[in-house]
Amino acid sequence: MPSGRLAEPTDLALDGLLGPTGPHILRAMSAAQEYLHGRSNADLLRAVGEEVASVPQVEHLGRDFLAGSLRGGAVPDLLAGRGLFFITEDGKLFLDCTSGHYQMTWGYNHPDLNAAVVSALQQGVVWDDHTSIPGNPVKRLAYKLVELANPTDPGLPDCDPAGVLADPSALNTVLLHVCTGSVACGAALKITLGHYWRAKSQHGDPAIIVLDGNYHGTDMCAQRLRGMWPQLFGGLEVVPVQPNDEAELRRAFAERGERVAGFWAEPIMMNREAIWVRPEYLQAARALCDDVGALLTVDEIQTGFWVPEVFMFHQAGLRPDMVVVGKGMTAGFHPLSALLCRRELDFLETYDAISTNGHTPLPAYVALCSIALIESRREQIARMGALLEQRLRELAAEFPGLIAGAQGKGLLSGLKFRRVADALAFHAGSVERGLWTRVHAYHEGHSTVLTKFALVVDEQAVNFTATVFRELLARL
């Protein structure tokens, strides 16, 4: 028996594992893949919204056993995808304007990343391992993240940490054994509170100032920052302030003084209608934190790996104490997140913040590949972000009665409608037309249709989207 093989080989063929109708589903999937790979992006754009005749109709599984929040669906489920495009189980072709759930940095099944995964496996890179034996890809990713976070510090391109480790203001320590952004944010929150109790506990209960509409994860502590679970928390004041309202921010700090433990912000608030938090506001928050000895945390789970600099805080000229990244780091291959902090804040024990699948060599290698792609396409990423901003501003100017303004920055963007009903109607129309967008209309005052294109987006796709948006707006 060959080494490493099962004593009794098991049939792991995809068509068998997909259930009784598996062979039929696999044929439909193969036909969808053949269609996607056999056409240029320009041809696919012309066919967006149409049913693909070559994809056979089969009986797919329902969502009966999924959680109640996921049993419904606006469209049939995904069958196959390539780049910006996917085909649903009923054979309809879509243009994905949101990168899956905002995490597919390079779209669906990027060929370079697919090849990199196969090559890495052949060369011995393992899927996962124990936290205590992280392996070279994990260590190299930590080096790379520190290099990107501190572009002016010497040494790191040659793996010489002497320069950046001696800088007390540098983001030179990486917590990388966390899968999800929720766990990484939880670690940052623990450090914020731990730092307060070590340095400033004599001032009373700590306060954390956050932006109203924030989204820093789904565990209960992170959800407390957005107003949930008040009955379960004591000894911590959460202070929501409106983004970009510097006067309110200054009042919040002045009223609490030394009790402020930290300030948290996302550069673009994708959970609040893609609001761009302006650099001058973040710089004011930095100065206020310095005045009272509070920590400033930037949550880049959404923005990280979606800008030419990789980290968006550089665009604000900001010096944070901690930065959280996730989502796009591994381009959707496997969840992997990280917390970057100053070395003096590295006081958590090994199991204070951890995911079981934390130190993951293969996903870390994919993250390195994704970063390399970003570095090789920085000019293209910046150009497409600027073009999308321009097109959305043009639409806002053309339809001022419908649109209050264009939101966001770069590829993280949105159209803010004046009326919720119009936002919902526009979103329904875009999905019907084959453009997969999202809409924020579930909180009072929210009326924004969101986009977050994968980094493979080109000028044709941006202009096509703007043209379809214009047609939909003209009908409202």
PyMOL commands that set and color helices and strands:
alter all, ss='L'
color gray80, all
select helices_A, chain A and resi 14-17+22-37+41-47+68-70+99-102+111-122+136-149+156-158+162-165+181-199+201-203+220-224+230-232+246-259+279-292+312-316+327-330+343-345+361-376+378-398+420-433+459-475
alter helices_A, ss='H'
color red, helices_A
select strands_A, chain A and resi 78-82+85-88+93-96+173-178+207-211+237-241+260-265+268-269+275-276+295-299+322-325+337-341+403-409+412-417+435-436+438-440+448-452
alter strands_A, ss='S'
color yellow, strands_A
deselect
rebuild
show_as cartoon
